[in-house]
Amino acid sequence: MDDSTFIGCVLIQRLRGLEDSSRYWSPEMVLEHLVITGELFTDYVVALSNDRSITDHRGIADIKPRGGLGKAVIARFVAVHDGLSARLRAEAGPFRSGPTHAHAWFGKLTAEDWLSLTALHLALHAQQWKAICTASSGTAPAATGF
């Protein structure tokens, strides 16, 4: 990714599933949020699939990007998401009914639900990324990288 990847914040049109407070982000902020949630959701899947309860009760505000990571966020994003499958193969238990952990919007989720949410969440923020790049340059990016 070149320097244009880290344009400033752009206010995008509403996307279904994206709260208003997340509509004015930069690409860097999108990646940072996906690092935070990717690590967190994977931790939840591993714990719940191994019949372990989760005591982490972070809210929506706790997973918002704080900024300042610069281009280092790219390597963190790649490491988290490229390593997700390997980590799940190595650490996750079977996806059966077991403990749940509450999501702030969706209520109690199983390990399988958290894994499904991970995919949906990435897809939503890929739309956001494209909207930011389109609004900044007037054209959609050829590839988003995720």
Secondary structure, 3 states (H helix, E strand, C coil): CCHHHHCCCEECCCCCCCCHHHCEECHHHHHHHHHHHHHHHHHHHHHHHCCCCCCCCCCHHHHCCCCCCCCHHHHHHHHHHHCHHHHHHHHCCCCCCCCCEEECCCEEECHHHHHHHHHHHHHHHHHHHHHHHHHHHCCCCCCCCC
